[in-house]
Amino acid sequence: MITGAALALGDDALVLSHRLGEWAGSAPVLEEEVALANIALDLLGQARVLLSMVGDEDELAYLREERSFRNVQLVEQPNGDFAHTIARQLYFSTYQRLLYGQLAAGDGPFAGLAAKAVKEVAYHQDHAEQWTLRLGDGTAESHERMRRACESLWRYTGELFQPVEGLDVDHAALESAWLASVTDVLGRATLGVPEGPRTGAWAAGAGRQGLHTESFGRMIAEMQHLHRSHPGAAW
């Protein structure tokens, strides 16, 4: 049964794509505005393929209620400052590249998508890593902003490795490789691994069960507004 997995992965990509699109017109430099827009478009393309495996992609994106979305809570977190966006990208793109790498190596229903997407996500990860290094090992101000961003989002990362029905991957190996990669990048950025919990009672993350953070409702309302205001409109 791939429906649950396709919906979860599709929602991850869709929601993060929208969050990155919110930087349009307000990124710190023009080059980054283009880079973030390109990453958002890559994710939107992935979302369209994945959601089409479940049903009508437009209906799934624009007509579902908040509790019907199955994305992890990490991707729905507000952009915050640029450091916050980069920390979110580092955590998620590292996970996504490893996930797609496993899926591409198999012969399951996601192998074709994963084989193409893993190349895109490799760039997403490299972009996030380079900015993590620049901000973490930059000025005192950039270091402190990057440190705070990494710590505030750390509690959402455990949910990435919760089993998803229909997703045939080695979650333990995935998490181990993710932790090793992120630890290496943070170390080189003079940041260190956050001390907060990633799992357990004090960790966050129930997005796969349809429970989302407060900001997600506002984001969905904005994303769906035009489609709901003009149902059936053709452009």
Disulfide bonds with the S-S distance in Angstrom:
none
